[in-house]
């Protein structure tokens, strides 16, 4: 055999060996990468489960506090009470952070109060709408929609009807979508919204000062200010928001709680729950 041919054959063998080694190395790299992806996925799933567990624990603490409050102080609901104190600024938890807030949904004007076409409710919504900077025609359009197709669960029908997005953005912090009988809670309503509804600083200022001093208002306080019929002093609709970060997973859970108080006791149910993840 000629030396040149033998060298060529040895060169081909070496080349084949190198190709096989390269393929094997690539296969091993792919397997390692795949295993690493699976490990990362497992870690994220574990972190997500942990975050969900923390969120449910926060929700349960709110349910428990509201149920207890319904038994011990059913005549009033105010942020100065124990249920309002369960809010938690972001604190460290194993591997992340946890925060919780609770809001009284009856601290906003209930748009579903317009379902019956009640003149007083319509007039009050007119003040709310003007306070939000809505045009008179838009205010009438919203009230007409609610009366025609309400009660509503959200603002979706308004978007479909062509209400400008900017108007809905300005209105959103002032209104809620609750059962038609849910009254504004004068103990929790924001002073700005209450000012829009009262529209008389001489009546509003002493009322807010008394609420700040005592933590809540009574029927006698409101009657003395000549504002009877404006709202109530209790709430049964609440929004609990928990923000939990575990590892690289951040979850925000919003739970709408409904409380029922009757002679048989105090019950709190989760009417809706929405979870978003970052």
PEGIDA-V233735 format. One record per residue. N is the residue number from 1. RES is the residue in one small letter. SS is DSSP state (alpha for helix, beta for strand, coil for the rest). Layout:
N,RES,SS + N,RES,SS
//
This chain:
1,x,coil + 2,x,coil + 3,x,alpha + 4,x,alpha + 5,x,alpha + 6,x,alpha + 7,x,alpha + 8,x,alpha + 9,x,alpha + 10,x,alpha + 11,x,alpha + 12,x,alpha + 13,x,alpha + 14,x,alpha + 15,x,alpha + 16,x,alpha + 17,x,alpha + 18,x,alpha + 19,x,alpha + 20,x,alpha + 21,x,alpha + 22,x,alpha + 23,x,alpha + 24,x,alpha + 25,x,alpha + 26,x,alpha + 27,x,alpha + 28,x,alpha + 29,x,alpha + 30,x,alpha + 31,x,alpha + 32,x,alpha + 33,x,alpha + 34,x,alpha + 35,x,alpha + 36,x,alpha + 37,x,alpha + 38,x,alpha + 39,x,alpha + 40,x,alpha + 41,x,alpha + 42,x,alpha + 43,x,alpha + 44,x,alpha + 45,x,alpha + 46,x,alpha + 47,x,alpha + 48,x,alpha + 49,x,alpha + 50,x,alpha + 51,x,alpha + 52,x,alpha + 53,x,alpha + 54,x,alpha + 55,x,alpha + 56,x,alpha + 57,x,alpha + 58,x,alpha + 59,x,alpha + 60,x,alpha + 61,x,alpha + 62,x,alpha + 63,x,alpha + 64,x,alpha + 65,x,alpha + 66,x,alpha + 67,x,alpha + 68,x,alpha + 69,x,alpha + 70,x,alpha + 71,x,alpha + 72,x,alpha + 73,x,coil + 74,x,coil + 75,x,coil + 76,x,coil + 77,x,coil + 78,x,coil + 79,x,coil + 80,x,coil + 81,x,coil + 82,x,alpha + 83,x,alpha + 84,x,alpha + 85,x,alpha + 86,x,alpha + 87,x,coil + 88,x,beta + 89,x,beta + 90,x,beta + 91,x,beta + 92,x,beta + 93,x,beta + 94,x,coil + 95,x,coil + 96,x,beta + 97,x,beta + 98,x,beta + 99,x,beta + 100,x,beta + 101,x,beta + 102,x,beta + 103,x,beta + 104,x,beta + 105,x,alpha + 106,x,alpha + 107,x,alpha + 108,x,coil + 109,x,beta + 110,x,beta + 111,x,alpha + 112,x,alpha + 113,x,alpha + 114,x,alpha + 115,x,coil + 116,x,coil + 117,x,coil + 118,x,coil + 119,x,alpha + 120,x,alpha + 121,x,alpha + 122,x,alpha + 123,x,alpha + 124,x,alpha + 125,x,alpha + 126,x,alpha + 127,x,alpha + 128,x,alpha + 129,x,alpha + 130,x,alpha + 131,x,alpha + 132,x,coil + 133,x,coil + 134,x,coil + 135,x,coil + 136,x,alpha + 137,x,alpha + 138,x,alpha + 139,x,alpha + 140,x,alpha + 141,x,alpha + 142,x,alpha + 143,x,alpha + 144,x,alpha + 145,x,alpha + 146,x,alpha + 147,x,alpha + 148,x,alpha + 149,x,alpha + 150,x,coil + 151,x,coil + 152,x,coil + 153,x,coil + 154,x,coil + 155,x,coil + 156,x,alpha + 157,x,alpha + 158,x,alpha + 159,x,alpha + 160,x,alpha + 161,x,coil + 162,x,coil + 163,x,coil + 164,x,coil + 165,x,alpha + 166,x,alpha + 167,x,alpha + 168,x,alpha + 169,x,alpha + 170,x,alpha + 171,x,alpha + 172,x,alpha + 173,x,coil + 174,x,coil + 175,x,beta + 176,x,beta + 177,x,coil + 178,x,coil + 179,x,coil + 180,x,coil + 181,x,coil + 182,x,coil + 183,x,coil + 184,x,coil + 185,x,beta + 186,x,coil + 187,x,coil + 188,x,coil + 189,x,coil + 190,x,coil + 191,x,alpha + 192,x,alpha + 193,x,alpha + 194,x,alpha + 195,x,alpha + 196,x,alpha + 197,x,alpha + 198,x,alpha + 199,x,coil + 200,x,coil + 201,x,alpha + 202,x,alpha + 203,x,alpha + 204,x,alpha + 205,x,alpha + 206,x,alpha + 207,x,alpha + 208,x,alpha + 209,x,alpha + 210,x,alpha + 211,x,alpha + 212,x,alpha + 213,x,alpha + 214,x,alpha + 215,x,coil + 216,x,coil + 217,x,coil + 218,x,coil + 219,x,alpha + 220,x,alpha + 221,x,alpha + 222,x,alpha + 223,x,alpha + 224,x,alpha + 225,x,coil + 226,x,coil + 227,x,coil + 228,x,coil + 229,x,coil + 230,x,coil + 231,x,coil + 232,x,beta + 233,x,coil + 234,x,coil + 235,x,coil + 236,x,coil + 237,x,beta + 238,x,beta + 239,x,beta + 240,x,beta + 241,x,beta + 242,x,beta + 243,x,beta + 244,x,beta + 245,x,beta + 246,x,beta + 247,x,coil + 248,x,coil + 249,x,beta + 250,x,beta + 251,x,beta + 252,x,beta + 253,x,beta + 254,x,beta + 255,x,beta + 256,x,beta + 257,x,beta + 258,x,beta + 259,x,beta + 260,x,beta + 261,x,beta + 262,x,beta + 263,x,coil + 264,x,coil + 265,x,beta + 266,x,beta + 267,x,beta + 268,x,beta + 269,x,beta + 270,x,beta + 271,x,beta + 272,x,beta + 273,x,beta + 274,x,beta + 275,x,beta + 276,x,beta + 277,x,beta + 278,x,coil
//
